[in-house]
Amino acid sequence: MNVSASPHLHFLWLEVSDLARSTIFYRDHVGLKVTEENEAFITLDMGQPQLYLAVGEPRPASMYLALAVADVDALYARLQQAGMEVTPPQDEGWARYIEFTDPDGYRWLALTPTEPSDTRLE
């Protein structure tokens, strides 16, 4: 078994109140690919880690998640077109980013680094 010596995030599990609604949000609006689906949960491809959405009680509280994307402006346009609340793109020098909240209240920051260091964005 090849496991990194350093701890790393293997997957992210978010409980959602409506699996179908959340699937539409993350697949159609955010642009993540569904890799597994059943009545209890779905798996979405975010590279590593995977994102699991599971039927349950959402607990967004103070959670704040960041997602690196190749084109934050395109994501902004898709979210706006879907009628979602999203902050306009902002430049901070290190990245161009937007902020949005999913249907269960999980807060997201989506960013495109200005100097790509993440080869998964290529």
C-alpha contacts under 8 A as a table, 3 or more apart, distances in Angstrom:
res1	aa1	res2	aa2	distance
4	S	7	P	6.97
4	S	8	H	7.88
9	L	12	L	7.56
9	L	48	Q	7.92
9	L	49	P	6.17
10	H	48	Q	6.77
10	H	49	P	4.96
10	H	50	Q	7.16
11	F	48	Q	7.24
11	F	49	P	4.42
11	F	50	Q	4.79
11	F	51	L	5.97
11	F	52	Y	7.33
12	L	49	P	6.58
12	L	50	Q	6.26
12	L	51	L	4.91
12	L	52	Y	6.03
13	W	51	L	6.12
13	W	52	Y	4.68
13	W	53	L	6.04
13	W	54	A	7.12
14	L	51	L	7.65
14	L	52	Y	6.16
14	L	53	L	5.04
14	L	54	A	6.21
14	L	58	P	7.14
15	E	53	L	5.78
15	E	54	A	4.73
15	E	55	V	5.67
15	E	56	G	4.87
15	E	57	E	5.70
15	E	58	P	4.86
15	E	59	R	7.20
16	V	19	L	6.17
16	V	22	S	7.06
16	V	53	L	6.40
16	V	54	A	5.92
16	V	55	V	5.42
16	V	56	G	5.54
16	V	57	E	6.11
16	V	58	P	4.96
16	V	104	D	6.27
17	S	55	V	6.21
17	S	56	G	5.95
17	S	57	E	6.06
17	S	58	P	6.24
17	S	104	D	6.85
18	D	21	R	5.43
18	D	22	S	6.21
18	D	55	V	6.92
19	L	22	S	5.13
19	L	23	T	5.95
19	L	41	F	7.27
19	L	53	L	7.06
19	L	54	A	6.85
19	L	55	V	6.04
20	A	23	T	5.07
20	A	24	I	6.33
21	R	24	I	5.25
21	R	25	F	6.27
21	R	103	P	7.75
22	S	25	F	4.93
22	S	26	Y	6.12
22	S	53	L	7.63
22	S	102	D	7.78
22	S	103	P	6.78
23	T	26	Y	5.41
23	T	27	R	5.73
23	T	28	D	7.86
23	T	42	I	7.61
23	T	53	L	7.88
24	I	27	R	5.27
24	I	28	D	5.29
24	I	29	H	7.09
25	F	28	D	5.69
25	F	29	H	5.16
25	F	30	V	6.47
25	F	102	D	7.41
25	F	103	P	7.72
26	Y	29	H	5.76
26	Y	30	V	4.78
26	Y	31	G	6.21
26	Y	32	L	5.82
27	R	30	V	5.95
27	R	31	G	4.93
27	R	32	L	4.77
27	R	33	K	5.90
27	R	34	V	6.73
27	R	44	L	7.91
28	D	31	G	5.47
28	D	32	L	7.51
29	H	75	L	7.50
29	H	78	R	5.81
29	H	79	L	5.78
29	H	82	A	7.03
30	V	75	L	6.46
30	V	78	R	7.58
30	V	79	L	7.28
31	G	75	L	7.94
32	L	44	L	5.99
32	L	45	D	6.05
32	L	46	M	6.74
33	K	44	L	5.47
33	K	45	D	5.39
33	K	46	M	7.97
34	V	37	E	7.17
34	V	42	I	6.94
34	V	43	T	5.81
34	V	44	L	4.49
34	V	45	D	6.37
35	T	42	I	7.54
35	T	43	T	5.49
35	T	44	L	5.60
35	T	45	D	6.31
36	E	42	I	5.43
36	E	43	T	4.94
36	E	44	L	7.27
37	E	41	F	6.22
37	E	42	I	4.28
37	E	43	T	6.42
38	N	41	F	5.68
38	N	42	I	6.22
40	A	54	A	5.84
40	A	55	V	5.61
41	F	52	Y	6.65
41	F	53	L	5.41
41	F	54	A	4.12
41	F	55	V	6.16
42	I	52	Y	5.71
42	I	53	L	5.40
42	I	54	A	6.64
43	T	50	Q	6.75
43	T	51	L	5.71
43	T	52	Y	4.54
43	T	53	L	6.52
44	L	50	Q	6.02
44	L	51	L	5.04
44	L	52	Y	6.27
44	L	53	L	7.97
45	D	48	Q	7.80
45	D	49	P	7.97
45	D	50	Q	5.37
45	D	51	L	6.54
46	M	49	P	6.19
46	M	50	Q	5.33
46	M	51	L	6.51
47	G	50	Q	6.32
47	G	120	R	7.65
58	P	104	D	6.31
60	P	63	M	5.41
60	P	104	D	7.42
60	P	105	G	5.87
60	P	106	Y	4.87
60	P	107	R	7.46
61	A	106	Y	7.85
63	M	106	Y	6.74
63	M	107	R	6.76
64	Y	106	Y	6.98
64	Y	107	R	5.09
64	Y	108	W	5.90
64	Y	109	L	7.55
65	L	106	Y	7.77
65	L	107	R	6.25
65	L	108	W	4.81
65	L	109	L	6.19
66	A	108	W	5.60
66	A	109	L	4.62
66	A	110	A	5.74
66	A	111	L	7.41
67	L	108	W	7.17
67	L	109	L	6.20
67	L	110	A	4.71
67	L	111	L	6.30
68	A	110	A	5.76
68	A	111	L	4.95
68	A	112	T	5.77
68	A	113	P	7.52
68	A	121	L	7.60
69	V	72	V	6.02
69	V	110	A	6.58
69	V	111	L	5.90
69	V	112	T	5.42
69	V	121	L	6.46
70	A	112	T	5.84
70	A	121	L	5.11
70	A	122	E	7.21
71	D	74	A	5.46
71	D	75	L	6.63
71	D	112	T	6.19
72	V	75	L	5.07
72	V	76	Y	6.09
72	V	89	P	7.42
72	V	96	R	7.04
72	V	97	Y	6.35
72	V	98	I	7.09
72	V	110	A	6.60
72	V	111	L	5.89
72	V	112	T	5.70
73	D	76	Y	4.96
73	D	77	A	6.27
73	D	89	P	6.74
74	A	77	A	5.11
74	A	78	R	6.31
75	L	78	R	5.09
75	L	79	L	6.15
76	Y	79	L	5.25
76	Y	80	Q	6.10
76	Y	86	V	7.03
76	Y	88	P	7.33
76	Y	89	P	7.29
76	Y	98	I	7.05
77	A	80	Q	5.15
77	A	81	Q	5.99
78	R	81	Q	5.07
78	R	82	A	6.22
79	L	82	A	5.09
79	L	83	G	6.47
79	L	84	M	5.32
79	L	85	E	7.51
79	L	86	V	6.96
80	Q	83	G	5.06
80	Q	84	M	5.43
80	Q	85	E	6.91
80	Q	86	V	6.84
81	Q	84	M	7.51
84	M	100	F	7.83
85	E	100	F	6.27
85	E	101	T	7.33
86	V	98	I	6.77
86	V	99	E	5.73
86	V	100	F	4.66
86	V	101	T	7.57
87	T	98	I	5.45
87	T	99	E	5.34
87	T	100	F	6.66
88	P	98	I	6.07
88	P	99	E	8.00
89	P	96	R	6.37
89	P	97	Y	5.31
89	P	98	I	4.90
90	Q	96	R	5.43
90	Q	97	Y	5.40
90	Q	98	I	6.52
91	D	94	W	7.75
91	D	95	A	6.04
91	D	96	R	4.41
91	D	97	Y	6.61
92	E	95	A	5.59
92	E	96	R	6.28
92	E	97	Y	7.98
93	G	96	R	7.47
93	G	114	T	6.86
94	W	113	P	5.95
94	W	114	T	5.53
94	W	115	E	7.02
95	A	111	L	6.15
95	A	112	T	5.47
95	A	113	P	4.05
95	A	114	T	4.76
95	A	115	E	7.64
96	R	111	L	5.57
96	R	112	T	5.30
96	R	113	P	6.34
96	R	114	T	6.71
97	Y	109	L	6.71
97	Y	110	A	5.48
97	Y	111	L	4.11
97	Y	112	T	6.30
98	I	109	L	5.79
98	I	110	A	5.41
98	I	111	L	6.53
99	E	107	R	7.42
99	E	108	W	5.68
99	E	109	L	4.52
99	E	110	A	6.30
100	F	107	R	6.07
100	F	108	W	5.37
100	F	109	L	6.60
101	T	104	D	7.74
101	T	105	G	5.47
101	T	106	Y	5.47
101	T	107	R	4.51
101	T	108	W	5.88
102	D	105	G	5.36
102	D	106	Y	5.39
102	D	107	R	6.68
102	D	108	W	7.62
103	P	106	Y	7.55
112	T	116	P	7.81
113	P	116	P	5.27
113	P	117	S	7.53
116	P	119	T	7.12
116	P	121	L	7.50
118	D	121	L	5.98
118	D	122	E	7.94
119	T	122	E	5.54
